[in-house]
Amino acid sequence: MKKTIGVLGAGTMGAGIAQVAAQSGHAVILVDSNNQQLEKAQAALSVILSKLVEKEKITAVEKLAIENRIQYANNLEDFAPCDLVIEAIVEDLAVKNAVFRTMEMHVSKQCILASNTSSLSIASIGSVLENPDRIIGIHFFNPAPLMPLVEVIPSVQTSAVVLNDIVDLIRSWNKTVVVCKDTPGFIVNRVARPFYGEALRIYEEGIADFATIDWAMVQFGGFKMGPFTLMDYIGNDVNYAVTESVFQAFYFDPRFKPSFTQKRLKEAAYYGRKSGRGFYDYSVGSTMPQPTMDENIGRQIFDRVISMLINEAVDAVFMQVASIQDIDVAMTKGVNYPKGLLAWADEIGLEEVLLRLEDLQLIYGEDRYRPNPLLRKMVREDQTFY
């Protein structure tokens, strides 16, 4: 018998999760207190499914069946028949706690309660529950119907049965599942921080401008977007908020220190593409700046950023956040990196990565550039990740 899936929040992410569940054959209850948001989500789903019909990905009959599987509702008590409820609302712990406390009163004792949070502690979210062993993190990436990766995050309270059930369920939705420890940023938002942070640092030092740094990462690393193009695409408000959250959650570790450059853009409402201006100007008639295609500088930029990314991936292994394989899968499937960072480290050579980091730490004298102890140990013992 197919499970009934509840989704709280009819924004882009919640509506996307509802679509994924409905396309997988589940009855779905999508709850939002805002009727206009529900109507918007319903209309958007119809447009999306119509495009799938046009592309012959689904039939008109399947489109109607998917739409009919989703019930739109306003109240938490409408989750009563659900076997799983996934919350996808504002990233505010107090709000989530209030919602989960109330939601638990309206569902069965067997119903699993999940959060799609990208940055908050699952343990903190579940702390208000009478049965906290039912809490789990299920972090989809935007847009949920298209992005293959889902991070599944058990908290210290989560039962093994709940974890296994959720991993099996999300895999049945044709998603790639990685399991990670309940630590700040989980895998992707933690490991990816240097892609943005070190690029910003390079700019602030006057080594290169935005366009040149973007060019270097695409040219030498094969990334689909450079860091500044990507930050503008994500939104500087969103990207900065994640960086600040991870920095605070790691007790202000300098590895995650936010940038004043990005903070000022956020304060000026220069969010990127959605506001018409960010690191680049997207207004009508504007032209994009051209990079300085100096291969020597470009290579230095890439070598510095990739070394910092690898160091962060190594730290995730060292701190047992996830397995080597899951960390690499997360970065290739979650943020479209051209290679897994740990496989990339083997390719470059761990000794070379260590030398680059030691050189940066010697020059700057900052803890930001400290090589991970596992990296040092592996170099000393002539080990590789694969």
Secondary structure per residue as TSV (DSSP state, phi and psi in degrees):
chain	resnum	aa	ss	phi	psi
A	1	M	-	360.0	130.8
A	2	K	-	-69.5	139.5
A	3	K	-	-71.7	151.8
A	4	T	E	-93.3	126.7
A	5	I	E	-109.1	129.1
A	6	G	E	-102.0	143.7
A	7	V	E	-131.6	126.1
A	8	L	E	-102.3	118.4
A	9	G	-	108.7	116.0
A	10	A	-	-102.7	24.4
A	11	G	S	-71.3	-169.6
A	12	T	H	-56.6	-45.4
A	13	M	H	-71.1	-47.7
A	14	G	H	-60.6	-45.0
A	15	A	H	-63.0	-37.7
A	16	G	H	-65.3	-41.6
A	17	I	H	-64.6	-41.3
A	18	A	H	-59.9	-41.7
A	19	Q	H	-62.2	-45.0
A	20	V	H	-59.2	-46.5
A	21	A	H	-65.6	-42.5
A	22	A	H	-66.8	-39.3
A	23	Q	H	-67.4	-21.3
A	24	S	T	-89.1	6.0
A	25	G	T	96.5	7.0
A	26	H	-	-89.3	148.5
A	27	A	E	-73.3	133.4
A	28	V	E	-126.1	137.0
A	29	I	E	-116.4	110.9
A	30	L	E	-101.4	116.6
A	31	V	E	-112.4	132.8
A	32	D	-	-153.2	138.2
A	33	S	S	-71.8	-15.8
A	34	N	-	-97.6	109.9
A	35	N	H	-61.8	-37.1
A	36	Q	H	-63.4	-37.1
A	37	Q	H	-67.0	-38.7
A	38	L	H	-63.8	-44.1
A	39	E	H	-63.7	-39.6
A	40	K	H	-63.0	-43.0
A	41	A	H	-64.6	-40.9
A	42	Q	H	-65.5	-43.1
A	43	A	H	-66.0	-42.0
A	44	A	H	-63.9	-40.0
A	45	L	H	-62.4	-41.5
A	46	S	H	-60.3	-41.7
A	47	V	H	-64.9	-45.7
A	48	I	H	-60.6	-47.2
A	49	L	H	-67.5	-34.6
A	50	S	H	-62.1	-38.3
A	51	K	H	-66.2	-35.4
A	52	L	H	-67.6	-34.7
A	53	V	H	-66.0	-44.4
A	54	E	H	-59.7	-37.4
A	55	K	T	-84.0	1.2
A	56	E	T	62.5	29.6
A	57	K	S	-80.6	-32.6
A	58	I	S	-136.9	164.9
A	59	T	-	-93.8	167.5
A	60	A	H	-62.4	-34.5
A	61	V	H	-66.3	-42.4
A	62	E	H	-65.3	-38.7
A	63	K	H	-56.8	-47.8
A	64	L	H	-63.9	-40.0
A	65	A	H	-64.6	-42.1
A	66	I	H	-62.5	-46.1
A	67	E	H	-61.4	-38.5
A	68	N	H	-72.9	-17.2
A	69	R	H	-78.0	-16.4
A	70	I	E	-99.3	123.3
A	71	Q	E	-103.1	132.3
A	72	Y	E	-102.7	128.5
A	73	A	E	-143.6	167.6
A	74	N	S	-110.4	-16.8
A	75	N	-	-122.3	148.1
A	76	L	G	-62.2	-29.2
A	77	E	G	-66.2	-16.8
A	78	D	G	-69.6	-10.9
A	79	F	G	-80.3	0.3
A	80	A	T	-48.3	-42.7
A	81	P	T	-82.1	1.5
A	82	C	-	-77.0	146.4
A	83	D	S	-95.6	-22.0
A	84	L	E	-148.9	134.3
A	85	V	E	-121.9	128.6
A	86	I	E	-110.5	119.2
A	87	E	E	-87.7	131.7
A	88	A	-	-139.5	65.0
A	89	I	-	-118.3	-166.0
A	90	V	-	-56.3	144.2
A	91	E	S	-80.7	71.0
A	92	D	-	-136.5	116.2
A	93	L	H	-61.2	-41.3
A	94	A	H	-62.2	-41.5
A	95	V	H	-65.2	-45.6
A	96	K	H	-63.2	-42.6
A	97	N	H	-58.5	-45.1
A	98	A	H	-62.1	-42.1
A	99	V	H	-66.7	-46.1
A	100	F	H	-66.4	-37.5
A	101	R	H	-60.5	-44.4
A	102	T	H	-72.8	-41.4
A	103	M	H	-60.3	-38.2
A	104	E	H	-60.8	-28.4
A	105	M	T	-72.7	-16.5
A	106	H	T	-110.1	0.1
A	107	V	S	-118.5	166.0
A	108	S	-	-70.2	164.9
A	109	K	T	-68.9	-18.5
A	110	Q	T	-89.2	-11.5
A	111	C	-	-68.7	129.3
A	112	I	E	-84.2	135.2
A	113	L	E	-111.8	124.4
A	114	A	E	-127.9	154.1
A	115	S	E	-120.3	140.8
A	116	N	-	-92.3	14.8
A	117	T	-	-52.6	145.3
A	118	S	S	-103.7	-9.2
A	119	S	S	-143.8	-12.7
A	120	L	S	-94.1	154.2
A	121	S	-	-67.8	127.3
A	122	I	H	-66.6	-36.5
A	123	A	H	-60.8	-41.1
A	124	S	H	-67.1	-40.3
A	125	I	H	-63.5	-41.6
A	126	G	H	-82.5	-7.0
A	127	S	T	-63.6	-21.5
A	128	V	T	-88.0	-6.0
A	129	L	-	-81.1	146.8
A	130	E	S	-71.5	-31.6
A	131	N	S	-120.3	76.9
A	132	P	G	-70.5	-9.1
A	133	D	G	-69.9	-8.3
A	134	R	G	-92.8	-5.2
A	135	I	E	-81.2	145.3
A	136	I	E	-160.1	153.2
A	137	G	E	-94.8	132.9
A	138	I	E	-130.1	95.0
A	139	H	E	-98.2	104.7
A	140	F	E	-84.4	160.1
A	141	F	-	-110.9	148.5
A	142	N	S	-89.8	131.2
A	143	P	S	-82.2	133.0
A	144	A	T	-56.6	-38.6
A	145	P	T	-68.1	-24.2
A	146	L	T	-100.0	-36.8
A	147	M	-	-76.0	127.4
A	148	P	-	-76.5	-23.2
A	149	L	E	-85.7	140.5
A	150	V	E	-134.2	124.1
A	151	E	E	-87.6	124.9
A	152	V	E	-106.4	124.3
A	153	I	E	-123.8	101.5
A	154	P	E	-75.9	141.9
A	155	S	-	-92.3	-179.7
A	156	V	S	-64.8	-21.7
A	157	Q	S	-87.3	-21.6
A	158	T	-	-65.0	133.4
A	159	S	-	-76.6	153.5
A	160	A	H	-63.7	-33.3
A	161	V	H	-64.0	-44.3
A	162	V	H	-62.1	-45.5
A	163	L	H	-58.2	-49.6
A	164	N	H	-63.1	-41.1
A	165	D	H	-61.8	-43.3
A	166	I	H	-70.0	-41.2
A	167	V	H	-59.3	-46.2
A	168	D	H	-63.6	-42.1
A	169	L	H	-64.2	-49.5
A	170	I	H	-66.9	-34.7
A	171	R	H	-63.9	-34.8
A	172	S	H	-67.6	-14.5
A	173	W	T	-89.8	13.0
A	174	N	T	63.1	35.8
A	175	K	-	-105.5	152.0
A	176	T	E	-87.7	118.5
A	177	V	E	-103.6	131.7
A	178	V	E	-121.4	140.8
A	179	V	E	-105.4	130.3
A	180	C	-	-139.3	158.6
A	181	K	-	-69.4	152.1
A	182	D	S	-77.1	74.3
A	183	T	-	-125.0	159.0
A	184	P	T	-53.8	128.2
A	185	G	T	80.4	-5.4
A	186	F	T	53.5	-128.4
A	187	I	T	-93.6	-63.9
A	188	V	H	-62.7	-51.8
A	189	N	H	-70.3	-17.1
A	190	R	H	-83.7	-55.2
A	191	V	H	-66.4	-30.5
A	192	A	T	-79.0	-9.8
A	193	R	H	-54.1	-42.9
A	194	P	H	-64.6	-23.4
A	195	F	H	-58.1	-38.1
A	196	Y	H	-89.8	-50.0
A	197	G	H	-63.4	-42.6
A	198	E	H	-74.6	-32.9
A	199	A	H	-63.2	-41.6
A	200	L	H	-64.5	-40.1
A	201	R	H	-63.7	-42.8
A	202	I	H	-61.2	-41.7
A	203	Y	H	-64.4	-46.4
A	204	E	H	-64.4	-26.6
A	205	E	T	-79.6	-7.2
A	206	G	T	80.1	15.3
A	207	I	S	-70.0	-39.3
A	208	A	-	-159.8	161.0
A	209	D	-	-89.1	177.0
A	210	F	H	-55.9	-48.8
A	211	A	H	-63.2	-38.0
A	212	T	H	-70.3	-40.2
A	213	I	H	-65.2	-43.2
A	214	D	H	-59.8	-45.4
A	215	W	H	-59.1	-43.2
A	216	A	H	-61.3	-42.6
A	217	M	H	-71.2	-33.7
A	218	V	H	-76.0	-44.7
A	219	Q	H	-67.6	-47.7
A	220	F	H	-96.8	-23.5
A	221	G	H	-104.3	-17.5
A	222	G	-	76.4	16.2
A	223	F	-	-69.1	145.1
A	224	K	S	-70.8	-30.2
A	225	M	S	-136.6	146.1
A	226	G	-	-75.4	166.6
A	227	P	H	-61.1	-38.0
A	228	F	H	-75.8	-38.2
A	229	T	H	-61.2	-42.2
A	230	L	H	-69.4	-41.3
A	231	M	H	-61.8	-39.4
A	232	D	H	-65.0	-34.0
A	233	Y	H	-71.6	-45.1
A	234	I	H	-66.9	-40.9
A	235	G	-	112.2	122.6
A	236	N	H	-64.3	-29.4
A	237	D	H	-64.8	-44.4
A	238	V	H	-70.2	-48.4
A	239	N	H	-63.6	-41.7
A	240	Y	H	-65.6	-40.6
A	241	A	H	-61.4	-40.5
A	242	V	H	-65.7	-44.6
A	243	T	H	-59.7	-46.5
A	244	E	H	-63.3	-40.7
A	245	S	H	-63.5	-44.9
A	246	V	H	-66.2	-41.5
A	247	F	H	-58.5	-47.7
A	248	Q	H	-67.0	-41.0
A	249	A	H	-67.2	-26.8
A	250	F	T	-93.5	26.6
A	251	Y	T	54.9	40.8
A	252	F	T	62.6	38.7
A	253	D	-	-62.3	128.4
A	254	P	G	-62.7	-16.0
A	255	R	G	-61.2	-26.6
A	256	F	G	-112.0	14.7
A	257	K	-	-58.6	127.1
A	258	P	-	-68.5	166.7
A	259	S	-	-105.5	136.1
A	260	F	H	-66.2	-30.8
A	261	T	H	-58.8	-49.0
A	262	Q	H	-70.8	-35.2
A	263	K	H	-61.2	-42.4
A	264	R	H	-67.3	-37.5
A	265	L	H	-63.7	-42.0
A	266	K	H	-62.3	-43.2
A	267	E	H	-64.8	-31.2
A	268	A	T	-84.3	2.3
A	269	A	T	63.7	28.6
A	270	Y	-	-90.5	77.7
A	271	Y	-	-82.9	-15.6
A	272	G	B	121.0	-143.1
A	273	R	G	-57.0	-41.3
A	274	K	G	-68.6	-21.8
A	275	S	G	-105.8	-4.0
A	276	G	T	90.0	-8.9
A	277	R	B	-155.7	138.8
A	278	G	S	-150.6	-122.6
A	279	F	S	-67.3	-29.2
A	280	Y	S	-117.4	160.2
A	281	D	B	-97.0	119.1
A	282	Y	-	-105.6	10.4
A	283	S	S	-68.5	157.9
A	284	V	T	-59.8	131.7
A	285	G	T	90.6	-9.8
A	286	S	-	-78.1	154.3
A	287	T	-	-118.5	143.3
A	288	M	-	-75.8	138.1
A	289	P	-	-66.1	148.3
A	290	Q	-	-94.5	140.7
A	291	P	-	-73.5	158.3
A	292	T	-	-88.7	106.5
A	293	M	-	-85.7	61.9
A	294	D	-	-91.5	112.0
A	295	E	H	-64.3	-32.5
A	296	N	H	-66.1	-48.1
A	297	I	H	-66.3	-42.7
A	298	G	H	-59.2	-41.9
A	299	R	H	-66.9	-40.2
A	300	Q	H	-61.7	-41.7
A	301	I	H	-61.5	-50.0
A	302	F	H	-61.5	-46.2
A	303	D	H	-59.5	-38.7
A	304	R	H	-69.6	-46.9
A	305	V	H	-68.0	-44.4
A	306	I	H	-66.1	-34.1
A	307	S	H	-65.4	-39.4
A	308	M	H	-67.8	-39.6
A	309	L	H	-62.9	-44.6
A	310	I	H	-63.0	-41.3
A	311	N	H	-59.8	-37.8
A	312	E	H	-70.9	-39.0
A	313	A	H	-64.7	-39.9
A	314	V	H	-62.7	-40.2
A	315	D	H	-62.6	-36.5
A	316	A	H	-64.7	-34.6
A	317	V	H	-69.5	-47.2
A	318	F	H	-57.0	-40.7
A	319	M	T	-91.0	10.6
A	320	Q	T	55.2	39.0
A	321	V	S	-68.5	-38.2
A	322	A	S	-164.0	173.3
A	323	S	-	-74.2	162.4
A	324	I	H	-56.2	-46.4
A	325	Q	H	-64.2	-43.8
A	326	D	H	-67.4	-34.7
A	327	I	H	-64.8	-44.9
A	328	D	H	-67.6	-41.0
A	329	V	H	-62.3	-41.7
A	330	A	H	-59.9	-41.2
A	331	M	H	-76.4	-31.1
A	332	T	H	-80.8	-36.8
A	333	K	H	-90.5	-27.0
A	334	G	H	-89.7	-36.2
A	335	V	S	-130.7	17.9
A	336	N	-	57.9	35.0
A	337	Y	-	-64.9	144.4
A	338	P	S	-66.4	-24.0
A	339	K	S	-146.0	156.0
A	340	G	-	-66.3	139.6
A	341	L	H	-66.1	-32.4
A	342	L	H	-76.6	-35.1
A	343	A	H	-66.3	-38.7
A	344	W	H	-62.9	-38.9
A	345	A	H	-61.4	-43.7
A	346	D	H	-60.4	-39.9
A	347	E	H	-66.2	-44.7
A	348	I	H	-69.1	-38.1
A	349	G	-	108.8	121.8
A	350	L	H	-62.5	-34.6
A	351	E	H	-64.8	-39.6
A	352	E	H	-64.9	-42.6
A	353	V	H	-61.8	-44.1
A	354	L	H	-61.5	-43.2
A	355	L	H	-61.7	-40.9
A	356	R	H	-62.9	-44.5
A	357	L	H	-67.4	-41.6
A	358	E	H	-62.7	-36.7
A	359	D	H	-66.4	-43.2
A	360	L	H	-63.8	-41.6
A	361	Q	H	-67.0	-35.9
A	362	L	H	-66.3	-42.7
A	363	I	H	-66.9	-48.2
A	364	Y	H	-92.4	-22.7
A	365	G	-	63.7	26.3
A	366	E	-	-110.9	144.9
A	367	D	G	-65.5	-19.5
A	368	R	G	-52.3	-34.4
A	369	Y	G	-101.6	13.1
A	370	R	-	-65.6	128.8
A	371	P	-	-68.8	142.3
A	372	N	-	-66.6	142.6
A	373	P	H	-58.1	-34.2
A	374	L	H	-65.6	-37.6
A	375	L	H	-62.6	-45.3
A	376	R	H	-60.1	-45.2
A	377	K	H	-62.6	-43.5
A	378	M	H	-66.7	-37.9
A	379	V	H	-65.6	-44.0
A	380	R	H	-61.9	-37.2
A	381	E	T	-95.6	8.1
A	382	D	T	55.2	46.2
A	383	Q	-	-101.3	163.3
A	384	T	-	-131.2	167.4
A	385	F	-	-79.6	-29.7
A	386	Y	-	-123.6	360.0
